[in-house]
Amino acid sequence: MSGIDIMLDTITFEEVLKDTSMVITGEGKIDGQSSYGKVISGVAKRAKKYQVPVIALAGAVTEDADLLYEMGVSAMFGINRRALSFEELKATTKMDLRKTAESIFRLMDLSSKV
């Protein structure tokens, strides 16, 4: 059993999903390995059972991450807003995450008005 499955069972994640309209999750980097028992894939598989959309956020999203869409991820976003070194990005991570989340919710609000 993978670590994420143990964690999700421990917190009775599927019970929480029954009353959830959306899940936002993340990792440092979303790539092809993310589909093999990491947090995002574990969350997405379970949310898919309940038709709950999953938004995944990460410092970076690579081209080979698309398999996660089949597993139940609805959308993936890289939060880095500038091309900087890792050392420079560490200083702005909180702001970048907040700004990306704000943009996502602005888009959701806009789509509800269309």
Backbone as a printed PyTorch tensor [residue, N CA C, xyz], in Angstrom:
tensor([[[  0.8510,  -1.1770,   0.0000],
         [  0.0000,   0.0000,   0.0000],
         [  0.8980,   1.2430,   0.0000]],

        [[  0.5610,   2.2130,  -0.8200],
         [  1.3880,   3.4170,  -0.9000],
         [  1.1640,   4.3130,   0.3150]],

        [[  2.1350,   5.1720,   0.5640],
         [  2.0530,   6.0880,   1.7000],
         [  0.8330,   6.9900,   1.6370]],

        [[  0.5170,   7.4830,   0.4390],
         [ -0.6440,   8.3780,   0.3230],
         [ -1.9360,   7.6230,   0.6160]],

        [[ -2.0210,   6.3700,   0.2140],
         [ -3.2250,   5.5930,   0.5190],
         [ -3.3870,   5.3810,   2.0210]],

        [[ -2.2910,   5.1320,   2.7070],
         [ -2.3480,   4.9780,   4.1630],
         [ -2.8270,   6.2770,   4.8050]],

        [[ -2.2640,   7.4000,   4.3590],
         [ -2.6610,   8.7010,   4.9180],
         [ -4.1350,   9.0060,   4.6530]],

        [[ -4.5760,   8.7910,   3.4080],
         [ -5.9670,   9.0950,   3.0690],
         [ -6.9410,   8.2020,   3.8270]],

        [[ -6.5610,   6.9440,   4.0430],
         [ -7.4000,   6.0590,   4.8510],
         [ -7.4370,   6.5340,   6.2990]],

        [[ -6.3060,   6.9540,   6.8180],
         [ -6.2080,   7.3970,   8.2080],
         [ -7.1110,   8.5940,   8.4840]],

        [[ -7.1790,   9.5130,   7.5280],
         [ -8.0100,  10.7080,   7.7420],
         [ -9.4230,  10.5410,   7.1890]],

        [[ -9.7960,   9.3280,   6.8200],
         [-11.1040,   9.0120,   6.2250],
         [-11.4600,  10.0090,   5.1120]],

        [[-10.5340,  10.1400,   4.1810],
         [-10.6500,  11.1060,   3.0890],
         [-11.9310,  10.9140,   2.2720]],

        [[-12.3120,   9.6880,   2.0230],
         [-13.5050,   9.4520,   1.2000],
         [-14.7780,   9.9280,   1.8940]],

        [[-14.8080,   9.8930,   3.2030],
         [-15.9610,  10.4500,   3.9270],
         [-16.0210,  11.9590,   3.7230]],

        [[-14.8810,  12.6020,   3.7650],
         [-14.8090,  14.0540,   3.5460],
         [-15.2500,  14.3990,   2.1250]],

        [[-14.8520,  13.5690,   1.1620],
         [-15.1880,  13.8340,  -0.2450],
         [-16.6870,  13.8700,  -0.5060]],

        [[-17.4420,  13.1290,   0.2580],
         [-18.8830,  13.0530,   0.0320],
         [-19.5640,  14.4160,   0.1360]],

        [[-18.9990,  15.3300,   0.9160],
         [-19.5750,  16.6640,   1.0910],
         [-18.6680,  17.7630,   0.5240]],

        [[-17.8360,  17.4020,  -0.4360],
         [-16.8550,  18.3370,  -0.9800],
         [-17.1880,  18.6860,  -2.4190]],

        [[-17.0550,  19.9580,  -2.7630],
         [-17.3300,  20.3720,  -4.1430],
         [-16.0580,  20.4810,  -4.9790]],

        [[-14.8790,  20.5780,  -4.3250],
         [-13.6210,  20.6670,  -5.0450],
         [-12.4700,  20.3880,  -4.0880]],

        [[-11.3920,  19.8100,  -4.6290],
         [-10.1810,  19.5690,  -3.8510],
         [ -9.0490,  20.3530,  -4.5000]],

        [[ -8.2800,  21.0490,  -3.6670],
         [ -7.0610,  21.7060,  -4.1380],
         [ -5.9020,  21.0310,  -3.4190]],

        [[ -4.9450,  20.5340,  -4.1890],
         [ -3.8070,  19.8210,  -3.6330],
         [ -2.5430,  20.2720,  -4.3450]],

        [[ -1.4040,  19.7850,  -3.9170],
         [ -0.1850,  20.2080,  -4.5800],
         [  1.0340,  19.4100,  -4.2000]],

        [[  2.0900,  19.6840,  -4.9410],
         [  3.4160,  19.0980,  -4.7270],
         [  4.4370,  20.1430,  -5.1410]],

        [[  5.6810,  19.8880,  -4.8340],
         [  6.7290,  20.7990,  -5.2620],
         [  6.8600,  20.8380,  -6.7700]],

        [[  6.7660,  19.6540,  -7.3930],
         [  6.8700,  19.5390,  -8.8430],
         [  5.9260,  18.4350,  -9.3020]],

        [[  5.1020,  18.7370, -10.2890],
         [  4.2030,  17.7260, -10.8550],
         [  4.8440,  17.2390, -12.1410]],

        [[  5.1370,  15.9280, -12.1750],
         [  5.7580,  15.3450, -13.3570],
         [  5.2250,  13.9330, -13.5530]],

        [[  5.8240,  13.1930, -14.4590],
         [  5.3800,  11.8340, -14.7380],
         [  5.3800,  10.9460, -13.5150]],

        [[  6.3030,  11.1640, -12.5780],
         [  6.3650,  10.3520, -11.3650],
         [  5.1970,  10.6260, -10.4250]],

        [[  4.5440,  11.7640, -10.5870],
         [  3.4210,  12.1170,  -9.7160],
         [  2.2550,  11.1480,  -9.8640]],

        [[  2.2090,  10.4170, -10.9690],
         [  1.1100,   9.4740, -11.1860],
         [  1.3530,   8.1240, -10.5140]],

        [[  2.5150,   7.9640,  -9.8850],
         [  2.8590,   6.6840,  -9.2640],
         [  2.8500,   6.7620,  -7.7400]],

        [[  1.6750,   6.8950,  -7.1550],
         [  1.5320,   6.7890,  -5.7210],
         [  1.9260,   8.0190,  -4.9300]],

        [[  2.0260,   9.1610,  -5.5730],
         [  2.3210,  10.3830,  -4.8410],
         [  1.0030,  11.0480,  -4.4320]],

        [[  1.0960,  12.1470,  -3.7220],
         [ -0.0890,  12.7950,  -3.1450],
         [ -1.1510,  13.0880,  -4.2110]],

        [[ -0.7680,  13.7480,  -5.2730],
         [ -1.7620,  14.1790,  -6.2680],
         [ -2.4900,  12.9950,  -6.8860]],

        [[ -1.7700,  11.9450,  -7.2380],
         [ -2.4430,  10.7920,  -7.8580],
         [ -3.3760,  10.1010,  -6.8660]],

        [[ -2.9710,   9.9770,  -5.6210],
         [ -3.8240,   9.3490,  -4.6190],
         [ -5.0940,  10.1340,  -4.3720]],

        [[ -4.9530,  11.4400,  -4.2470],
         [ -6.1110,  12.3100,  -4.0450],
         [ -7.0210,  12.2600,  -5.2730]],

        [[ -6.4270,  12.3600,  -6.4540],
         [ -7.2130,  12.3910,  -7.6960],
         [ -8.0050,  11.1030,  -7.9100]],

        [[ -7.3860,   9.9670,  -7.6750],
         [ -8.0810,   8.6810,  -7.8630],
         [ -9.3220,   8.5940,  -6.9820]],

        [[ -9.1770,   9.0110,  -5.7450],
         [-10.3180,   8.9180,  -4.8330],
         [-11.3770,   9.9660,  -5.1420]],

        [[-10.9550,  11.1620,  -5.4940],
         [-11.9200,  12.2160,  -5.8250],
         [-12.7000,  11.8610,  -7.0830]],

        [[-12.0490,  11.1750,  -8.0080],
         [-12.7140,  10.7780,  -9.2550],
         [-13.9140,   9.8630,  -8.9800]],

        [[-13.7930,   9.0030,  -7.9710],
         [-14.8960,   8.1080,  -7.6030],
         [-16.1580,   8.8860,  -7.2520]],

        [[-15.9820,  10.0690,  -6.6760],
         [-17.1060,  10.8890,  -6.2260],
         [-17.3640,  12.0700,  -7.1620]],

        [[-16.7000,  12.0650,  -8.2990],
         [-16.8350,  13.1190,  -9.3120],
         [-16.5540,  14.5040,  -8.7250]],

        [[-15.5600,  14.5650,  -7.8580],
         [-15.1280,  15.8300,  -7.2680],
         [-13.9290,  16.3420,  -8.0700]],

        [[-14.0090,  17.5490,  -8.6090],
         [-12.8790,  18.0860,  -9.3650],
         [-11.6570,  18.3200,  -8.4780]],

        [[-10.4850,  18.1340,  -9.0630],
         [ -9.2200,  18.3140,  -8.3510],
         [ -8.3670,  19.3320,  -9.0990]],

        [[ -7.9390,  20.3520,  -8.3890],
         [ -6.9970,  21.3280,  -8.9260],
         [ -5.6620,  21.0780,  -8.2340]],

        [[ -4.6170,  20.9260,  -9.0320],
         [ -3.2860,  20.6590,  -8.4920],
         [ -2.3690,  21.8510,  -8.7460]],

        [[ -1.6700,  22.2670,  -7.6990],
         [ -0.7260,  23.3740,  -7.7820],
         [  0.6750,  22.8570,  -7.4760]],

        [[  1.6670,  23.4230,  -8.1550],
         [  3.0610,  23.0210,  -7.9120],
         [  3.9950,  24.1310,  -8.3350]],

        [[  5.2180,  24.0340,  -7.8710],
         [  6.2240,  24.9820,  -8.3150],
         [  6.4160,  24.8890,  -9.8150]],

        [[  6.3390,  23.6640, -10.3500],
         [  6.4860,  23.4410, -11.7890],
         [  5.6290,  22.2580, -12.2070]],

        [[  5.1420,  22.3080, -13.4400],
         [  4.3870,  21.2100, -14.0360],
         [  5.0900,  20.8480, -15.3400]],

        [[  5.5120,  19.6010, -15.4640],
         [  6.2400,  19.1870, -16.6600],
         [  5.2960,  18.5750, -17.6940]],

        [[  5.8010,  18.4320, -18.9080],
         [  4.9760,  17.9240, -20.0120],
         [  4.4860,  16.5020, -19.7840]],

        [[  5.2360,  15.7010, -19.0630],
         [  4.8330,  14.3070, -18.8650],
         [  3.8430,  14.1170, -17.7160]],

        [[  3.2870,  15.1910, -17.2130],
         [  2.3170,  15.1150, -16.1110],
         [  0.8900,  14.8630, -16.6010]],

        [[  0.6570,  14.9070, -17.9000],
         [ -0.7080,  14.8200, -18.4340],
         [ -1.4490,  13.5360, -18.0620]],

        [[ -0.7580,  12.4840, -17.7250],
         [ -1.4150,  11.2380, -17.3010],
         [ -2.3230,  11.4790, -16.0990]],

        [[ -1.9990,  12.4790, -15.3090],
         [ -2.8150,  12.7870, -14.1300],
         [ -4.2330,  13.2240, -14.4990]],

        [[ -4.4230,  13.7620, -15.6910],
         [ -5.7820,  14.1250, -16.1140],
         [ -6.6620,  12.8760, -16.1920]],

        [[ -6.1030,  11.7860, -16.6920],
         [ -6.8620,  10.5380, -16.7740],
         [ -7.1630,   9.9710, -15.3920]],

        [[ -6.3250,  10.2880, -14.4150],
         [ -6.4950,   9.7720, -13.0570],
         [ -7.5080,  10.5710, -12.2520]],

        [[ -7.9200,  11.7460, -12.7640],
         [ -8.9320,  12.5160, -12.0630],
         [ -8.5800,  13.9650, -11.7940]],

        [[ -7.3640,  14.3880, -12.1310],
         [ -7.0150,  15.8010, -11.9570],
         [ -7.7550,  16.6060, -13.0170]],

        [[ -8.3890,  17.6840, -12.6120],
         [ -9.1440,  18.5370, -13.5400],
         [ -8.2640,  19.5920, -14.1830]],

        [[ -7.3300,  20.1410, -13.4030],
         [ -6.4410,  21.1870, -13.9100],
         [ -5.1800,  21.2260, -13.0610]],

        [[ -4.0590,  21.5860, -13.6940],
         [ -2.7720,  21.7170, -13.0080],
         [ -2.1860,  23.0820, -13.3210]],

        [[ -1.5940,  23.6940, -12.2990],
         [ -1.0090,  25.0210, -12.4590],
         [  0.3590,  25.0740, -11.8070]],

        [[  1.3220,  25.6220, -12.5260],
         [  2.6220,  25.9350, -11.9460],
         [  2.5310,  27.3230, -11.3370]],

        [[  3.0330,  27.4950, -10.1290],
         [  2.8530,  28.7730,  -9.4330],
         [  3.9590,  29.7820,  -9.7160]],

        [[  5.0820,  29.3310, -10.2580],
         [  6.1890,  30.2580, -10.4860],
         [  5.8270,  31.2550, -11.5680]],

        [[  5.8820,  32.5080, -11.2220],
         [  5.4310,  33.5620, -12.1300],
         [  6.5790,  34.2080, -12.8930]],

        [[  7.8060,  33.8280, -12.5410],
         [  8.9800,  34.4040, -13.1890],
         [ 10.0300,  33.3230, -13.3910]],

        [[ 10.8850,  33.5170, -14.3600],
         [ 12.0010,  32.5940, -14.5900],
         [ 13.1650,  33.0350, -13.7150]],

        [[ 13.2750,  32.4120, -12.5480],
         [ 14.3250,  32.7420, -11.5880],
         [ 14.9720,  31.4540, -11.0970]],

        [[ 16.0950,  31.5820, -10.4370],
         [ 16.7380,  30.4190,  -9.8380],
         [ 15.9080,  29.9320,  -8.6510]],

        [[ 16.1590,  28.6920,  -8.2420],
         [ 15.4450,  28.1320,  -7.1030],
         [ 15.6470,  28.9900,  -5.8590]],

        [[ 16.8630,  29.4390,  -5.6420],
         [ 17.1460,  30.2700,  -4.4660],
         [ 16.3030,  31.5470,  -4.4810]],

        [[ 16.1540,  32.1580,  -5.6450],
         [ 15.3510,  33.3770,  -5.7440],
         [ 13.8640,  33.0730,  -5.5850]],

        [[ 13.4150,  31.9560,  -6.1540],
         [ 11.9970,  31.5940,  -6.0760],
         [ 11.5510,  31.2680,  -4.6570]],

        [[ 12.4410,  30.7050,  -3.8530],
         [ 12.0800,  30.3720,  -2.4690],
         [ 11.5640,  31.6000,  -1.7250]],

        [[ 12.1120,  32.7430,  -2.0510],
         [ 11.7160,  33.9650,  -1.3540],
         [ 10.3230,  34.4500,  -1.7350]],

        [[  9.8090,  34.0140,  -2.8820],
         [  8.5090,  34.5100,  -3.3540],
         [  7.4400,  33.4250,  -3.4290]],

        [[  7.7370,  32.2390,  -2.9240],
         [  6.8090,  31.1120,  -3.0540],
         [  5.4420,  31.3960,  -2.4540]],

        [[  5.3920,  31.9360,  -1.2480],
         [  4.0910,  32.2130,  -0.6100],
         [  3.2650,  33.1710,  -1.4550]],

        [[  3.8830,  34.2280,  -1.9200],
         [  3.1730,  35.2030,  -2.7330],
         [  2.7320,  34.5740,  -4.0620]],

        [[  3.6170,  33.7910,  -4.6760],
         [  3.2820,  33.1570,  -5.9600],
         [  2.1140,  32.1870,  -5.8060]],

        [[  2.1100,  31.4250,  -4.7340],
         [  1.0020,  30.4970,  -4.4780],
         [ -0.2970,  31.2670,  -4.2810]],

        [[ -0.2460,  32.3070,  -3.4820],
         [ -1.4480,  33.1190,  -3.2280],
         [ -1.9640,  33.7400,  -4.5140]],

        [[ -1.0820,  34.2850,  -5.3270],
         [ -1.4850,  34.9300,  -6.5780],
         [ -2.0760,  33.9150,  -7.5640]],

        [[ -1.4930,  32.7310,  -7.6280],
         [ -2.0220,  31.6960,  -8.5220],
         [ -3.3990,  31.2440,  -8.0640]],

        [[ -3.5590,  31.0050,  -6.7650],
         [ -4.8660,  30.6090,  -6.2280],
         [ -5.8950,  31.7030,  -6.4770]],

        [[ -5.5010,  32.9510,  -6.2830],
         [ -6.4120,  34.0690,  -6.5440],
         [ -6.8560,  34.0850,  -8.0030]],

        [[ -5.9320,  33.8480,  -8.9080],
         [ -6.2840,  33.8190, -10.3310],
         [ -7.2490,  32.6840, -10.6490]],

        [[ -7.0380,  31.5350, -10.0320],
         [ -7.9350,  30.3940, -10.2420],
         [ -9.3430,  30.7410,  -9.7780]],

        [[ -9.4560,  31.3210,  -8.5910],
         [-10.7810,  31.6580,  -8.0730],
         [-11.4300,  32.7910,  -8.8620]],

        [[-10.6430,  33.7040,  -9.3860],
         [-11.1960,  34.7460, -10.2560],
         [-11.7760,  34.1160, -11.5300]],

        [[-11.0690,  33.1550, -12.0890],
         [-11.5540,  32.4590, -13.2790],
         [-12.8350,  31.6920, -12.9750]],

        [[-12.8830,  31.0390, -11.8270],
         [-14.0850,  30.3020, -11.4470],
         [-15.2610,  31.2580, -11.2760]],

        [[-15.0170,  32.3980, -10.6700],
         [-16.0700,  33.4010, -10.4910],
         [-16.5610,  33.9140, -11.8400]],

        [[-15.6350,  34.1480, -12.7320],
         [-15.9800,  34.6130, -14.0710],
         [-16.8290,  33.5750, -14.8030]],

        [[-16.4400,  32.3160, -14.6990],
         [-17.1750,  31.2680, -15.4160],
         [-18.5900,  31.1030, -14.8720]],

        [[-18.8110,  31.4190, -13.6050],
         [-20.1600,  31.3220, -13.0460],
         [-21.0640,  32.4490, -13.5400]],

        [[-20.4710,  33.5050, -14.1080],
         [-21.2420,  34.6340, -14.5970],
         [-21.5350,  34.5410, -16.0940]],

        [[-20.9140,  33.5660, -16.7410],
         [-21.0940,  33.4440, -18.2020],
         [-22.3070,  32.6130, -18.5080]]])
